[in-house]
Every structure is written in C-alpha cells, then in structure tokens.
Amino acid sequence: MKKIFVRLLFLFLICFPANSETKINPIIEGRVDAKIKLIVYESLTCNHCAKFHKDVYPELKEKYIDTGLAVIEFKSFPLDIAALTASKIAHCKNDGKSEILHFLFENQSEWVKGNSVEEFNTNLKKILGKKKFNVDFEKCINNKKIEDYVLEDRIEGVKKFEVNATPTIIINGEKFDKPLTF
C-alpha cells in the first residue's frame, strides 16, 4: 500500500509540477482591444497621483474607458517604502482589478502619515481592515513575486519611457508628464 501511494505521488508530481512561475496580473480597466492605450505610472504615496485619481480619472473613465474607446493600465512607480508596501497590497489579490488601488488613493491621507515604516504599515493595515478586503497583510507585503513585479514596473518606466515623476501617463506610446487636469 505504501509503495502504491509513493508511486501515485511521484506520478502526480511529474504530471502536475508546482507552478513556481505564478504570473502577477496587471491592474487594467477597459477593453484590452481599445484603440487608445493608456499607461499610468504612479506612486501610492504621491499626492499628485491621488489628485489625478480624484479629479481626472473619473472623467477619463466615463468618457473613454467605460465607452470602450480606451484601456488603462495602472503601473506601480513607488517613490518610497510605504508606496512599495501599498503597491504590493494593491496587487495582492492578483485579480487585475483596481478596487484596492482606488481605495488606497481615495484614503491616502488616512494611511500616509507617520515617521516610520511601522507606523505606515499600522495605518495601512487599519484602513484595509475597515473596508474588509480580505487580504492577508503580512503575506502580501512579504510576497517576493509581487515585490519583484512592482519593482519591474518602476524599472520599465525608467528604461522605456524615462519616467522620473508621478503621475506620468503614456498614451499610445507617447509620454505626458504631470497630467493634473483632464
């Protein structure tokens, strides 16, 4: 009986190997086949990025994304450790949805305060708990694959588009710095 179990386990491992290459999904809204492709490089601790989400994004969503004319991809460009941690939380569910990202920008003033990483994390954990996103905070912030994904977004922004400030929007491959108005 023990030999049969070992053989079945061996066969299972050969046929269904562990997937160590779990793909992290980008945060995208809109139809992927839309004619207008927008990429937004942003840092979750950037007050200009929060202003973009409050003042520009709603009209952009209504007129272009919801109508199918544009697709938008939100790329992480963390400017500090608090933004890196928050970006990992935004990607943690790995569902490609923007709900947590928007929530973090909307409530930025509640969690982006303090003098240490520990204070930022405590504030972030508290605000996420109020909304009940059901993310394992510690598991999310310690996930190396998500961290690498977030940092690769930042590296790509610098190398491919010479991003040096947030927010930066790329529209069909063309860079627009500091898009603070619609």
C-alpha positions, 0 to 999 in steps of 0.5 A, a space after each residue: 500500500 505504501 509503495 502504491 501511494 509513493 508511486 501515485 505521488 511521484 506520478 502526480 508530481 511529474 504530471 502536475 509540477 508546482 507552478 513556481 512561475 505564478 504570473 502577477 496580473 496587471 491592474 487594467 480597466 477597459 477593453 484590452 482591444 481599445 484603440 487608445 492605450 493608456 499607461 499610468 505610472 504612479 506612486 501610492 504615496 504621491 499626492 499628485 497621483 491621488 489628485 489625478 485619481 480624484 479629479 481626472 480619472 473619473 472623467 477619463 473613465 466615463 468618457 473613454 474607458 467605460 465607452 470602450 474607446 480606451 484601456 488603462 493600465 495602472 503601473 506601480 512607480 513607488 517613490 518610497 517604502 510605504 508606496 512599495 508596501 501599498 503597491 504590493 497590497 494593491 496587487 495582492 489579490 492578483 485579480 487585475 482589478 483596481 478596487 484596492 488601488 482606488 481605495 488606497 488613493 481615495 484614503 491616502 491621507 488616512 494611511 500616509 502619515 507617520 515617521 516610520 515604516 511601522 507606523 505606515 504599515 499600522 495605518 495601512 493595515 487599519 484602513 484595509 481592515 475597515 473596508 474588509 478586503 480580505 487580504 492577508 497583510 503580512 503575506 502580501 507585503 512579504 510576497 517576493 513575486 509581487 515585490 519583484 513585479 512592482 519593482 519591474 514596473 518602476 524599472 520599465 518606466 525608467 528604461 522605456 519611457 524615462 519616467 522620473 515623476 508621478 503621475 506620468 501617463 503614456 498614451 499610445 506610446 507617447 509620454 505626458 508628464 504631470 497630467 493634473 487636469 483632464 
